[in-house]
Amino acid sequence: MSNPDRHPTEIVCGEDAPPSSQPESEQQPEAVVLPYREVPLGGPRAMPVRRSLPQRERSLIGAWCFVDHYGPDDVSQTGGMVVPGHPHTGLQTVSWLFTGEVEHRDTTGVHAFVRPGELNIMTAGRGIAHSEYSTPATTVLHGAQLWVALPDADRSTEPGFEHYAPPVTEVDGARVHVFLGTLFGQTSPVTMFSDLVGAEVTLEPGASLTFDVDPGHEHGLLCDTGLLTVGQATAKPGEIAFHAVGTERITVEAGPDEPARFLVLGGAPFGEQIVMWWNFIGRSHDEVVGFREAWQQARETGGSEAYGTFPDVWDHTLPAPGLPNLRLRSRG
């Protein structure tokens, strides 16, 4: 999915907060709620999405660097997902649906469909372009679009695409799909370049679940439906309940009136500084400028060595927004 901001700002992502001064033996990390902001996503009537990452308080959770949550939306009212061809560099896109269907095409020649409970993960690496459209049969669209930053050693890897339909398992009464990494005794075979976990969990009304996590990971629990209570924090749809490194066990509880469904997004602290602007992840202002110029040139020629050959069915691609007037100051 494209970042739909018309005037995206460059964001430097790195360490978000200094370590606690509290003695290690006394530290008991508590969950904190990360809010979202609403942004429009294309289409004739602009489907709204709730963006909870990146934000001022926290730019990364492990290598997870971008979290959009959308729906459930009546496609007849919002126009659905209409995202023409657009580029990505230096990241992986993780597409996860709860309801509806999205058609994907990219410049590696892949033509695939995103369906509920099935993972589509696209590795942009050195450069790729793709399009995403909700299908004509879709009446309600509901899902999450996630990005994973690639570490410096792997960010120029060849672009690629993988599909995985994880089994549905039951853990203490909860329904679980593990789509990345290892959690709840399940392991996903999908290619990753960082130590990550990703899973969907559904709790019945009033139910609770306690599960072990890697204390070396940061974890964000993205609430999708219902109310999700994690310790003293309660998240509503689109919000993330965040747990810092040092957490060994997480207890969650659904609200009393409806099921709570959430995504577990975790990973080892990224440990690198990145520059995000529009759909690009780089390491400097100048590098991002180069990505943008290469994309604008590719739009004129129907593809390029940097982004691949555009599919014949593309009759329109997204132009890159204008760059900010100020040059980003080098940091780190």
TAJO-V431084 format. One record per residue. SS is DSSP state (H for helix, E for strand, L for the rest). PSI is psi in degrees with one decimal (999 if undefined). BURIAL is + if it has 24 or more other ideal C-beta (glycine too) atoms within 12 Angstrom, else -. Layout:
SS:PSI:BURIAL  SS:PSI:BURIAL
This chain:
L:144.6:+  L:151.6:+  L:113.8:+  L:1.8:+  L:130.6:+  L:-25.5:-  L:67.8:-  L:144.2:+  L:151.0:-  L:134.5:+  E:125.3:+  E:120.3:+  E:130.6:+  L:-141.3:-  L:130.3:-  L:-27.8:+  L:147.0:-  L:154.2:-  L:153.1:-  L:146.1:-  L:-5.1:-  L:139.7:-  L:140.6:-  H:-38.5:-  H:-19.5:-  H:-5.7:-  L:127.1:-  L:90.7:-  L:130.2:+  L:147.7:-  L:142.0:+  E:148.1:+  E:126.4:+  E:119.8:+  L:179.7:+  L:165.3:+  E:147.8:-  E:132.0:-  E:151.0:+  E:142.8:+  E:91.0:+  L:-155.0:+  L:160.4:+  L:-25.9:-  L:10.4:-  L:89.0:-  E:126.4:+  E:143.1:+  E:152.8:+  E:115.1:+  E:117.5:+  E:-6.4:+  E:135.0:+  L:163.0:+  L:171.9:+  L:-40.8:-  L:-28.5:-  L:127.5:+  L:-21.7:+  L:148.0:+  E:102.8:+  L:-130.8:+  L:-1.8:+  E:122.7:+  E:-4.9:+  E:125.8:+  E:114.1:+  E:132.8:+  E:131.9:+  E:149.8:+  E:-177.4:+  E:128.7:+  E:134.5:+  E:110.6:-  H:-30.6:+  H:-21.6:-  H:-37.5:-  H:-17.0:+  L:-7.7:-  L:-162.4:+  L:119.9:+  E:90.2:+  E:96.2:+  E:176.0:+  E:133.1:+  E:159.5:+  E:163.6:+  E:149.8:+  E:149.5:+  L:21.9:+  E:172.5:+  E:137.9:+  E:134.0:+  E:111.4:+  E:127.6:+  E:121.3:+  E:147.2:+  E:-36.7:+  E:143.0:+  L:-169.4:+  E:139.1:+  E:133.9:+  E:128.4:+  E:134.6:+  E:144.0:+  E:174.3:+  L:8.9:+  L:-2.7:+  L:2.8:-  L:133.8:+  E:113.7:-  E:169.7:+  E:137.1:+  E:124.2:+  E:158.5:+  E:136.2:+  L:9.4:+  L:132.0:+  E:131.2:+  E:122.3:+  E:123.9:+  E:124.9:+  E:114.8:+  L:-42.1:+  L:-128.4:+  L:-17.8:+  L:136.4:+  E:160.4:+  E:145.5:+  E:165.5:+  E:154.4:+  E:122.7:+  E:132.3:+  E:143.8:+  L:158.5:-  L:-28.3:-  L:-10.6:-  L:123.4:+  L:-31.1:-  E:130.6:+  E:131.7:+  E:120.1:+  E:-165.4:+  E:139.6:+  E:125.3:+  E:145.9:+  E:146.0:+  E:125.0:+  E:136.6:+  L:136.4:+  L:159.5:+  L:-38.1:-  L:-19.9:-  L:0.7:+  L:-11.2:+  L:19.7:-  L:162.7:-  L:143.2:-  L:154.7:+  E:178.5:+  E:138.2:+  E:150.0:+  E:138.8:+  E:129.5:+  L:96.7:-  L:147.7:+  L:151.9:-  L:124.1:-  E:160.2:-  E:128.1:-  E:106.6:+  L:42.3:-  L:-8.8:-  E:146.4:+  E:131.1:+  E:134.2:+  E:121.6:+  E:111.7:+  E:-13.9:+  E:138.8:+  L:-154.9:+  E:126.5:+  E:150.8:+  L:29.3:+  L:5.2:-  E:147.8:+  E:131.0:-  L:141.4:+  L:2.9:-  L:141.8:+  L:128.3:+  L:157.0:+  L:-2.0:+  L:165.0:+  L:103.2:+  E:159.7:+  E:149.1:+  E:131.0:+  E:151.1:+  E:135.2:+  E:135.8:+  E:126.8:+  E:143.3:+  L:159.4:-  L:130.5:-  L:-4.9:-  L:157.1:+  E:161.6:+  E:133.2:+  E:129.5:-  E:148.8:+  E:142.2:-  L:164.7:+  L:117.5:+  L:-12.4:-  L:-1.0:-  E:153.2:+  E:150.0:+  E:137.1:+  E:129.9:+  E:105.9:+  E:113.8:+  E:129.1:+  E:-50.5:+  E:154.6:+  L:-160.4:+  E:137.7:+  E:115.3:+  E:127.2:+  E:102.3:+  L:-124.7:+  L:-1.8:-  E:142.3:+  E:124.2:+  E:142.4:+  E:170.4:+  L:130.2:+  L:-15.3:+  L:156.4:+  E:129.8:+  E:113.2:+  E:134.7:+  E:128.7:+  L:170.8:+  L:143.2:+  L:-9.4:+  L:125.2:+  L:-23.7:-  E:136.9:-  E:133.0:+  E:127.6:+  E:153.3:+  E:135.6:+  E:152.1:+  L:166.1:+  L:-15.6:-  L:-20.8:-  L:160.7:-  L:154.3:+  E:123.8:+  E:137.3:+  E:160.8:+  E:133.0:+  E:119.2:+  E:111.4:+  E:165.4:+  E:162.9:+  E:143.0:+  L:136.2:+  L:-40.3:+  L:8.0:-  L:159.2:+  L:134.2:+  E:159.8:+  E:118.7:+  E:131.5:+  E:127.2:+  L:-116.7:+  L:16.1:+  E:144.0:+  E:122.9:+  E:-161.7:+  L:-3.7:+  L:162.2:+  H:-47.2:+  H:-36.4:-  H:-42.8:+  H:-39.6:+  H:-41.1:+  H:-39.9:+  H:-43.5:+  H:-46.4:+  H:-40.5:-  H:-36.8:+  H:-43.2:+  H:-38.1:+  H:-39.6:-  H:-34.7:+  H:-27.9:+  H:-22.5:-  H:0.5:-  L:25.8:-  E:174.4:+  E:171.5:+  L:-33.2:-  L:-39.0:+  L:-2.3:+  E:176.7:+  E:130.6:-  L:140.1:+  L:145.9:+  L:-28.9:-  L:-11.0:-  L:118.2:+  L:1.8:-  L:140.7:-  E:159.6:+  L:127.4:+  L:148.7:-  L:139.8:+  L:166.0:+  L:145.5:-  L:153.7:+  L:154.6:-  L:-25.8:-  L:139.8:-  L:136.8:-  L:129.4:+  L:133.6:-  L:136.5:-  L:169.9:-  L:999:-
